[in-house]
Amino acid sequence: MHPSSLPSAIAAIPRPTATIAARLSYSKRPLVAAYALSSAASRGRGIPSRAASTAALLARATGSPATRAAGPVSSADRALKAAPVVVALAGRRGVSSSGHYHPRPSVLAAAREDIPGAEASVAAAKATALPPSASPGAAALPPDEEAPLLRPDPTLALGEQSMLKLMSLWLVYRACGNTALIRMAPSILELFKKLHLSWISNAVIRRTFFAWFCAGEMEREIVHTMRRLQESGIGSILDYSAEADIGEDCAAVPASTAARAQANVKADALAKEYFHGMHMASQVPQAFAALKITGLADPEVLYRLSMPYRPLRAAFEAADQDGDGCVDYAQFKDSVLAAMPGGGRVASPSGVFSMVDANNDGLIDWVDIQMALGIDNPLARPLYLRSGVGSDYGALESDVEDYERMISRTRAVIQQAAARGVRVMVDAEHSYFQPMIDHVALAMQREFNTPKPALAVDAGAAPAPATLVFNTYQMYRADAFQRMADDYERAQREGWRFASKLVRGAYMELERERAARLAYPSPINPTLEASHESYNRGVRFLMRRIATAQKNGDSMVPALFVATHNNESIERAMRLVRDLGIELSGEPVMFGQLLGMQDATSYALAKLSLPIYKYVPYGGLDEVLPYLIRRAQENSAVADAITKESSFVLREIMRRIVGAGGSGGRKDQSTVESTSSV
């Protein structure tokens, strides 16, 4: 079969089989794809399906790597299209007629994001985007190219508050804006505790900070807060704000048997609390629940299992000498495999390479390694274990056992969410155990973010409620964009819906201090501007792929949660929604802020009928307060935003006192702009 005849062959296949063709269009050659398609169909193999239109299949089967890239056509794409390139591995690697390999399209697309004129590709996308009239979200946005789309109005959020609560809120904001006071807060609270005066400090905090920034402790008040937000058109992300960290010597001094047992008991108890959280979230339609993986396992276990990631990635990048995103067997054996804690014990490196090189082309990329050498693969687990007595690099055998317990807890929690129709957000945490958090999130996405076929047992039964699992990417990290792009690529290969929440991050000071103390490179971007650009770049990357997936009729459109207090980033995202004609009825794009912060922006988005959510912390005072203090301490830009918030509250107070009507709270809209890095 000639490659040019493959699209017609696929088009003639019944639709259930055509969805398999969409997945097999990633095979090594069109002829191989056609053969594998017919073989798979005849044998009924369970291949992950990824529905796509005939046009999308044609592009993947016969187009150049650039035309198969998910992004819009740019001048760089046209240059690639003009090259004599034959389809090799759509979505992975290109191979010319002479057999020379090229970077996979996703890598090329990601590289084009760095081109100074990359914004011009948005204009190219407009020609093929859905018309604004087809998208309720886009239709709600003014077509004026110059006028700001985001018009925050503090009176929308403050108008219904009593004068007493406004005065209390103003004091809260003023205190939060005092950097010195916030830095001293833990010491002050500890002093009150030592003097047995915590009842005084707790009483003050409960009636001020806790009352405004948290939903409460009891189910009744928590659900009431969520319903109050819902009445204003704002959804909720319920967050049980308990998290954990590690000690300095956790690698060298593993926990005792008793401590390990205690950690598992604590994790089991927290899983039950998450069950209760899913129950509360289900009482409000379309709610989310946040999930912290550090609560479901001993953080020291996560740390030891995450240890190989950084040296493994560094070894892969060093081995990739030509920069094409791939390594061969010799490079894998000498560099990549050697970087694993148990790499020196491997009896057959060629066998491990064959396991990673699923298509037997002699080359593997980073996503291949992630897919094949994850700790879920029993054959790969010895690679994570320490090389012998005296070594503190890698995991213990007991860590693998605890990992299995953690996966079981996480799956049980998400199954509860799915049964109740609650979506789940896996929170990002510290960089030194984030690799294992990402691994768990990806495993749950692969399991839950796939279409669930209707059961044929009872045709009249309603479909079972489903969930959608989001992973969180902290874009202030230097490696955040590439990690996100790699995970998106993995979703395409494995056939599940990619769902991500983008934040700037909340552990900046801690991460930099720890890196300096332990003498390793800081994982954080060197400047605030670099973090802003990383965030906006990630939003652009996913927005374009959402628009393309909608245009192609893909059943698994990526989902993006734009979680930020930065009004400039929100404005940019809104313009992308409008310019790309993104349909928002299924909430492929959502916005979010913290409860009690940036309310003017949240209510303005709700007024435009855009999907907007508040992150709603709840729990006991002792559990929630450290979380909120850390947010204020480690993100100076949030303190700046809180200072602005206090000015809006004071303006509303003065407006009521002097009886100046509504104008006092509505003028100078530009002052609402925030530069928060959340």
N, C-alpha and C positions, 0 to 999 in steps of 0.2 A: 504493500500500500504506500503510495506516495504521500509525503506529509501534507500536500495541498488537498488531498481527498479525505483527510481525517475529520475535518469539521463536519462535512456532510454525513460521514459515517456515524459520527456521534449524534448528529441531529436526528438521524433516523432511529436511534435507539429509544425504546420506551423510557418515560421520565424517571421511574425508579432506578433504572440502570444508568441513566444519564447523570444522576447525582453522583454515582460511583465514578463516572468518567471525569467529573470535575476534580475529584481527588487524584485520579490516576493521571491527570494532565500534568502532574508534577513528576512523572516518570522520566527516565533518562533520555529516551528518544520517542518521537511520535509513533514509530512503528512498534516499539516496545510497549508504549502506552496502549495502542490498539489491541495488541496481542494479549497484554495483561488484562485489559478490559473484558475481552471475550472469554478468557480463561476464568477470570474471577466471576463473571456472570454465570458461566456454565457450572462452576463449582459452588456458587452461592457463598463466596467468602465474605466474612464480616469486615468490610473495609470502611473506615470512617467516611461518612458522606458529607459533601459540602455543595449544596445546591447552587447552581449558577445558571445564567441565561446562556443561550447558544452563542451569543456574541462574546461572552466571557470565555467560553470554551475555545472558540475560534482564536481569540487573542492569545490564550495560553498555548494552544496547540501549534500555531503557525507563525505567530508574531515574533519579533525580536525580543531580547530580554527587556528592553526598555518599554515596549508596548505591553508586556506582561506585568510590569511593575504596577503596583496599586495606585501610584500617584498620577497626577495629570501629566499630559504630554508637555515637555519643555524642549528648549533648543538642544539640551544635552541628550534628551530622548531621541530627537530626530537624527542627531549625529550617530547614535548607536544603531538606530533603525537602518541607516544607510549602509552599515557594515554588513559584509556577507556572513551573517551569523545564522546558524541552523539551531532549531530548538534542541536543547540538551536536558536541562533540568529546570523547568519553569518554577520560579520561586526559590531555586537553590543556586545552580551554577549554569553558565552558558558555555557552549563549546563550539568553536568554529569548524568549518569543513576540514581544516587541517589538523583538527584534534587539540588545539590549544585551548586551555581553560580560561574562563573569565570570571570575575566576581559574580556571585549570585545577584539577581535583580534587586532583592531587598537591600543588599549592601550598597549597590549603586544608587538606589533611591535614597537611602539614608545619607550617602555622601553628597548627593545633590542638595540636601537640606542645608549644607554649609556654603553653597554658592551664594555670593552676595546678592545676585539677582533672582534668587529663588522665589521671591514673592511674585515675580512675573508669571510663574506657573499657575497661580491662583486665577489670573485673568484667563488663561487657556482653559482652565477647568470650568469657568462660567459658561462657556459655549455649549458644554455637554451636561451641565448640572440640571437637576430638577428645577422647573420654574418655581419661583417663590409662591405662586398661588397654590401649588400642590402641597406645600408644607405649612401646616398651621403655625409652627414656630417661626419660620422664616417670614410668613405673611404678617405676623405681628410686629415685625421689625421695620422701621421706616426705611424707604428706599433711598433717602437722601444720603449721598456718599460722604458729605462733610459733617452733618449734624451728629452729635454723639448719640449712640443708641442707649447707653446706660445713663439714666438720670436719677440718681439716688435722692430721696426726699426723707429726711429724718422724721418729719411729722407723721409719715405713714406708720412708723413703728412706735413713736412716742405719744401720739395723740390720745391713745386710750389709757395711758398710765395715769395713776393718781399723782397729785402733787407730792405727797409723802414719798411715794416710790421713786419719783423723779429726783427728789433731793437725795434720797439714799443712793440712787444710781450714780448721781454726780459725784458723791464722795467715793464710791467704789472706783469709778473711772480715774479720778484724781489720784487715788492711792496706787492703782495699777500703772499709771503713767509716771510714777516716781521710781526711777530705776534703782536708786539706792535702797529705798524701802523694800522693793521686791527682792533684791539680792539678800537683804538682811532678814527677810520673812522667815525662812527656816530656822535661823538662830533665835529669833524672837519667840517663835512658837515652842522651840525646845526649852528656852528659858522658862516660859510659863508652865511647861510640863514639869520641869524640875522643881519649881516652886509650888507645885500642886494647885496651879491656878488655871489649868486648861479649861475648866468650866467657864471661865470668863472669856478667854480668847475664842473658844468654840461658839459661845453664844453670840458674840459679835460677828464672827465669820458666817455663821449659819443664817443670820438675818441680813447679810449684805452680799458678800461675794458668792456664797453658796446659793442663795436665793435667786440670784440673777443669772449665773453662769451654769447652773446645774438644774436638772429636772426634779431632783428630790431623792428620797431614800425609799419611800413606800410606793407600791404599785399604783395606788389611786392617784397620787400627785404626779407620778411620772406619766401615766396615760393621759391625765388632764393636760399636762404641758404639751404633749404630742397633738392632742385634739385641738387645743387652742391654736397651735401653729397651722394645723390643717384648715381651720376655718379661715385663715388668712391666705390660703393657697400655698403653704409651705410644708414640705414633707419632713420626715424625721429620720435620722440615723441614730439609733439607740446604742449608746456606748457605755458598757460597764467599765469604768475607768480604773482598772487595777492592772498594773504592769510590773515587770520585774527586771532586774539587771544582774550582773555577775560580779564576783570578787576578782581581785587582781591575780590571785594564784590558782584559779579554778582549773587551769590546764595542768599545772604541776601537781596539785593536791586534789585528786578526785574526791567526791563526797563519800562518806562512809555508808555502809549498808543501811544503817538506821536513818541517816539523812536522806538517802535515796528513797527509802520507803515513805518517809514523811513528805518528800516532794511529790511523789505520786498520789498520795492521799490528798494533798492540797490541790493538785491538778484535777483530780476527780471531783472535788467539791466545786471548783470553779466551772467545770463543765456543766454541773447541775445549775449553777447560777446563769450560765448562758442559755440553758433550756428555758429557764424562767424568763430571760430576756426575749427569747423568740416568742414566747407566749404574750408578753406585753406588746411587742412590736406588731404582732398579728392583729391587735385590736384597732389599729389604724391602717387603712388601705395604703398599699404601695410603700410601706415602710422598709427601712434597712435595719440591720443590726451589725455592729462592728465586732470584730473578733481579733483578739490579741493572742498570737500563738505562744508567746512567752508564758501565758497563763496556763497553757495546756501541757506544759512539759517543764522540767527543770531547765532554766536558761543556760546552765553550765553544759548540759547535754547539747543544746542547740549550738553553743559556742564551739565545742570540740568537733561536732559534725560539720560546722561551717569552715573550720580552719583550712582545709585544702583549697577552698575556692580561689582565694586571691593568688597564691603561688601557681595554681593550675592555670588560671587565666593569663597570668604574666608569662608563664612558660609557653602557652599556645601562641601568644602574640609575638614572642621572641622567635619561635620556630617558624612563624609565617613570614619568612624573609622577603618574599616578593609582594607581600601585602594584598594577595588575592583572596584572603579570608579562608584559605584551606592549607592543610598540611598533609604530607604523604606519610608512608609507614615509617621511614627512617626518622623523620622529624618527630613523629608521634612517640616512637620508642625512646629516642635519646633525650627528648625534652619534656613532652607532655606527660607520658607515663611515669617518668622519673620524678616528676614533681608531686606525685601522689604519695601519701604516707606509706602505703603498702606496695608501691610500684616496683620496688626492688625484689619483692618476693614472687613476682609473676613468672611462672615457668614458661609460658608461651605468649610473649608479647604479640606475635602475629595473630593468635587466636583472639586476643582482646581487640586488636585493630579490626579484624573481620567482623566482630560483633558491632563495632561502631560504624563501619563502612557498609551500611545496609544495602547499597546499590552496587557494591563491588566495582567501583570505578577507580579505586586506588587513592582517593582523596576524601578527606573529611573536613567539616567545618565545625565551628563552636556549637551550633545547635545540634549537630550529630552527636557531639560529646555529651551535651546535656541530656539528650533523649536516651542514650544508651548506657551512660555511666552514672546515672542517678542512683541514690541509695535504695530506691525501690527495687532495683534489679539485684536479686540475690547473688548473681555472678560477679557483680561489681562491688559488693560490700567489703570484701577483704581489702580493697584499695583504700578505704577510709580508715582502716585500723592501724594503730601504732606499730612501728616496725619491731619493737622489742622492749625489754625491760630497760628503764632509764630514759626512754624517749617520751617527750611530752607533745609531740606533733601528731595530731590525729585523734581518733575516737577510741573509746574502750568498747569491748564486746557488750558490756552492760548498756552502753549508750544506744546501741542498735536495738536492744530489747525495749528500752524506754522510748525510742523513736516509734516502734510499732504501737506502743500504748498511746502515744501522742496522736498518731494517724487515726487510730480507732476513736479517740475522743473527738477529734476534729470532724471526722466523718459523721459521727453520731449527732453532733451539734448541727451540722449543715443539713442532715436528714430531717431534723426537727424543723429547721427553717423551711425546707422544701415542702414539708407536710403542711405548713401553715402559710405558704405563699410569701415568705419573707426573703428579701435579697440580703446577701452577706458581703461585707467589706472586710478583707483581711488587712489589718493595719500594718504599716511599716514601722520598724523599730530600729534599734542600734545596728550600725553597719557590721559589727563583728559577729552577729548571728543572723543578719538579714539573708544571707544565702540559703540557709535552711528554711527560713520563713517563706522566701520565694518558692523554694522547692515544694513545700506543703501547699502553698496557694496554687501553684501550677497543677499539682496532682489533683486538687479538689476541682479546679476549673475543667480539667480533662474529664473528670467523672461527672460533673453536674452541668457544665455549660454546653450541653449537646441537646439536640431536639429529642424529646421523649415521644416515641410513637404511641398512638392510641391503642389501648388493649382491645383485642377482638372478642374477648370473653363476653363483654356486655356493651353492645353498640350504643345503648342509650345512656350509659354512665358518663358523667361529666369528666373531662380530663383531670388527672391528678394535678394539684398545685405544683408549681416548679419554683426553683430559685435561680439566681444568677450570682456567681461568685466573682468579686472584684479583687484584684491585687492592687497594692498601693506602691507608687514609685515616688521617691523623694528626689525631686529634680535638682536640689542643691548639691547632690553628689556628682562627682566628675564623671562617673561611669553610668549615670542613670539613663541617659538617652539610648546608649547602645544596648543596655540590658533590656529596656522596654522594646526596642526594635527586634532584638533576638527572640524575646518571648512572643511577640506578635508573629514572627516567622514560624516559631514552633507551633503556634495555634493553627496556622495555615496548613502545616504539614500533617498535624495530628487530627485536624478536623473538628475543632471546638471553637466556641465563640470567645473572642478575646474581650475582656472587660477590665478596665483599668481606672484607678483614681490617681490623678496627678496632684501632688502637693509640692511645696517647696521644701519643707522639712522643719523639724522642731528639736533636733539634737545637735545643732551646729557647734555650740560652745563645748559641749561634752566631747564630741568627736574630735575637735581640734586639740583640746587639752590632752586627751588620751593618746592621740597620735604623737604629740610632742613629747609626752612623758615616756612612751615606749619606743620612741625613735623609729616610727614607720611613716610613710607619706600620708598626709591627711586625705581622707576620702572626699572632702568638701571642695567645691569650686573655690578658686582663689579670691573671687570678688563677688559682690552682690549682683553686679551687672551680668556676670557669667551665669549665675543662677536664674536670673530673669530670662536670659536668652535660652537657657536650657529648658525652662518651663514652657515658654512660648513655642519653641521648636517642637517639643513633644505634642503640644496641642495641635499645631499645624499638621504634623505627621499623621495623627489619628483622625483628625477632621477630614483630611483628603481621602483617607481610606474608607471612612464612613460614607462619604458622598459617593465614592466609586462603587462600594458594595450596594448601596441603595439603587444606584443607576443600573447595575447589573442584575438586580432582582435577587441578590444573595439572601438566603434565609437566615444567615448568621452574621448580621451586621455588627461590627465592633461597637462596644459601648465605652463612652468616655465620661468620667466624672471630673469636672473642672472645679477642684477644691482650692479656693484661694480667697484672700481678702484684698488682693491687688486689683483695683478697679481697672487699671490699664490692661491687665491680662484678660479680665472679664470682657472688656470692650472689644479686644482683639478677637476673642472667641465668638462673641455675638456677631461680629462682622463676617467671620468665616461661615457661621451658620447661614447667614443671609446670602453671602456671595456664592457659596457652594450649593445653595438651595436644599439644605439638609432637612429632611422630614423628621419632626420631633415627636410625632404622636406615639411612637414606641419608646421614647426616651433614650435614643442612642447617645444624646448629649445632655448632661445635667450639670447644675452648678450647686456649690455648697459653701457654707461658712459655719463657724462655731456659734453655738447658742449664746446670745447676749453680746455678740460682736458683729460689727458691720451690718446692723439691722437695716439701715437705710438702703443698702445695696440689696439685701435679701428681699425686702418688701417691694422694691422697685422691679426686681426680676419677676416676682409673683404677679405684680400688676400687669406685666407684659405676657402673662400666662406661660412663662418659660419654666421648665422643670427646675425647681430650687428646693434645697434641703438644708436643714440645720443639723449639725452634729450635736447630739443631746447626751451629755455625760450624766450618769447617775451612779448612785452607790452611797456607802457610808462616808461621812465627812473625812475621816482619817484616810480613806482610800482616794477620794476625789481631789482633795486639796493639794497634795503633792503634784498631781498631774497638772492642775491649773497653774501652780506656781512655776513649774518647769516650763510650761508654755511661755509664760511671761518673761522668765529669766533668760531663756536660750534663744529668744527671738526679739531683738531690740526693736525691730520694725513693728511688731505687734504692739509694743508699748507706745510707739508713735501713733499708731492707729487708735489706740484707746484714748490718747490725749485728744485726738480729733473728736472721738465719740463724746467725750466729756463736754467739749464746746457745744455740740449739738444739744445735749441735755440742758446745759445752762441756758442756751438760747430759747429752748422751749419753756423753761421756767420763767425767764424774763418776759417772754411773750405773754404768758398767762398773767403775770403780775401787772404788766403795764397795759394789758388788754389791747395789744396791737393786732389782733386778728391772726390770720394764718400766714401773713407775709413774712413775719419774723423768722419762721422756721423754714422758709422756702427760698430765700434769696441766696446768692453766692453758691450756686450748685457746684462750682468748680472746687470749692473747699472740701467737698465730700471725698474727693479723690484720695485714695489711700495707696501707700507704697509698701504695704505689708508684704513680708516674704513668706507668709504661711501658704 
